[in-house]
Amino acid sequence: MAVTGRTKISVLEKGVEIVKKVVDELQVPPSIRVRYAGVFAEAAEDFRRHATGVDPGRALVFTVLLFEFRSFSAPVAIVASALLSTSGVFFALLITGKNLNVSSFMGLIMVIGIVAKNESCCSTRIKNSGIRDRHHVTP
């Protein structure tokens, strides 16, 4: 048996939260399986696809940086700073009260890429300037 419905709630997570609460109150017997489909299932699949692409992407970025700098320390520092920058994304989600969804996950990936690119450019500039003391590099 399939039960479908429509909602006027524009935020998917809020609508699913309400539906799950109502289903929990129905006290469905264990012999009946409840499965959520439609837009919610598609969004969950999109989120899963994004999540599975993060680790290979991180490895590829690290490999490119290894070839670019021909050392291990600069790529480790760049990837570490890019990963640490994600704490800002989670903090912003926390203070705004938003959930981690596909859009915010794409933003998270963008932040990691922007930080990695910025660090790569700064490290390349320091490397090419010939200056040994990194505190004397001017923008």
C-alpha positions in Angstrom: 0.0 0.0 0.0 1.3 3.5 -0.8 0.2 6.7 0.8 1.1 10.0 -0.8 0.5 13.6 0.1 1.4 17.1 -0.7 2.5 19.9 1.6 2.6 23.7 1.4 5.8 23.7 3.5 8.6 25.0 1.4 11.5 23.6 3.5 11.8 19.9 2.8 13.4 18.9 6.1 10.6 20.6 8.1 7.9 18.8 6.1 9.6 15.4 6.5 10.0 16.1 10.2 6.3 16.8 10.6 5.4 13.6 8.6 7.8 11.5 10.6 6.3 12.8 13.8 2.7 11.9 12.6 3.8 8.5 11.5 5.5 7.8 14.9 2.3 8.8 16.6 0.3 6.2 14.5 2.1 3.3 16.3 2.6 1.3 13.1 3.1 -2.4 13.9 6.6 -3.8 13.3 5.3 -6.0 10.4 4.6 -2.8 8.3 7.6 -1.1 6.8 7.5 2.7 6.4 9.5 4.1 3.5 9.8 7.7 2.5 10.1 8.5 -1.2 9.7 11.3 -3.7 11.6 14.5 -3.3 12.9 13.5 0.1 14.4 10.3 -1.3 15.9 12.2 -4.2 17.5 14.7 -1.9 18.9 12.0 0.3 20.4 10.3 -2.7 21.9 13.6 -3.9 23.4 14.1 -0.5 24.9 10.6 -0.5 26.4 11.2 -3.9 28.0 14.4 -2.7 29.4 12.8 0.4 31.0 9.9 -1.5 32.8 12.4 -3.8 34.5 14.2 -0.9 37.2 11.7 -0.1 38.3 11.0 -3.7 38.3 14.8 -4.3 40.4 15.4 -1.3 42.9 12.7 -2.4 43.0 14.3 -5.9 43.6 17.8 -4.6 46.4 16.4 -2.3 48.0 14.6 -5.3 48.0 17.7 -7.5 49.5 19.7 -4.7 52.2 17.1 -4.2 53.2 17.4 -7.9 53.0 21.2 -7.8 55.2 21.7 -4.7 57.4 18.5 -5.0 57.3 18.3 -1.2 55.1 16.8 1.4 54.8 19.6 4.0 53.1 22.3 1.9 50.3 20.0 0.6 49.7 18.7 4.1 49.4 22.2 5.5 47.1 23.3 2.6 44.8 20.3 2.9 44.7 20.6 6.7 43.8 24.3 6.6 41.1 23.6 4.0 39.6 20.9 6.3 39.8 23.1 9.3 37.9 25.8 7.5 34.9 23.6 7.4 34.4 24.3 11.1 33.3 27.8 10.0 30.6 26.3 7.8 29.3 24.1 10.6 29.4 27.1 13.0 27.3 29.1 10.5 24.8 26.3 10.2 24.6 26.1 14.0 24.0 29.8 14.6 21.5 30.1 11.8 19.6 26.9 12.9 19.9 25.3 9.5 20.4 21.6 8.7 23.2 20.3 6.6 21.5 19.8 3.2 22.6 19.5 -0.4 23.0 23.3 -0.9 25.0 23.8 2.3 27.1 20.7 1.4 27.9 22.2 -1.9 28.9 25.4 -0.1 31.1 23.3 2.2 32.9 21.9 -0.8 33.3 25.4 -2.3 34.8 26.7 0.9 37.3 23.8 0.9 38.2 24.6 -2.7 38.6 28.3 -2.2 40.8 27.9 0.9 43.0 25.3 -0.8 43.4 27.5 -3.9 44.2 30.6 -1.8 46.8 28.7 0.3 48.3 27.2 -2.9 48.6 30.7 -4.4 50.2 32.1 -1.3 52.6 29.2 -0.9 53.6 29.5 -4.6 54.3 33.2 -4.2 56.4 32.6 -1.1 58.3 29.8 -2.8 59.0 31.9 -6.0 60.0 35.0 -4.1 63.1 33.4 -2.6 62.4 34.9 0.8 63.3 32.5 3.6 61.4 34.3 6.4 57.6 34.0 5.6 56.8 37.0 7.9 58.3 39.5 5.4 56.1 38.7 2.4 53.8 41.6 1.5 50.6 41.1 -0.5 
